[in-house]
Amino acid sequence: MTLRFVGKDPESGDHGSPAAWVVEDTRDLLFQGWSADEQTTKASTRDVALPANEALIRIPRRMIPLLREALDVAESDELR
């Protein structure tokens, strides 16, 4: 599996979180972020159950441009 690192939160300093990657062969997106707190997790699971093999992560709003870039990379012809 080859991952294309897109970037990390510009305010995270020397820490590596949150961050975004694109899996080159499948075009899947990978995100590293903060675990959602218990209150947020409970609120999100009112309508949809969270399976044991999944996690709810929090990505800060300031990373929206980076998420758009990750989407552009995943959709680009550059990876084909």
ABEGO torsion letter per residue (X at the ends): XBBBBAEBBAAAEABAOBBBBBBAAAGBBBBBBBBBBAAAAAAAAAABBBBAABBBBBBBAAAAAAAAAAAAAAABAAAX
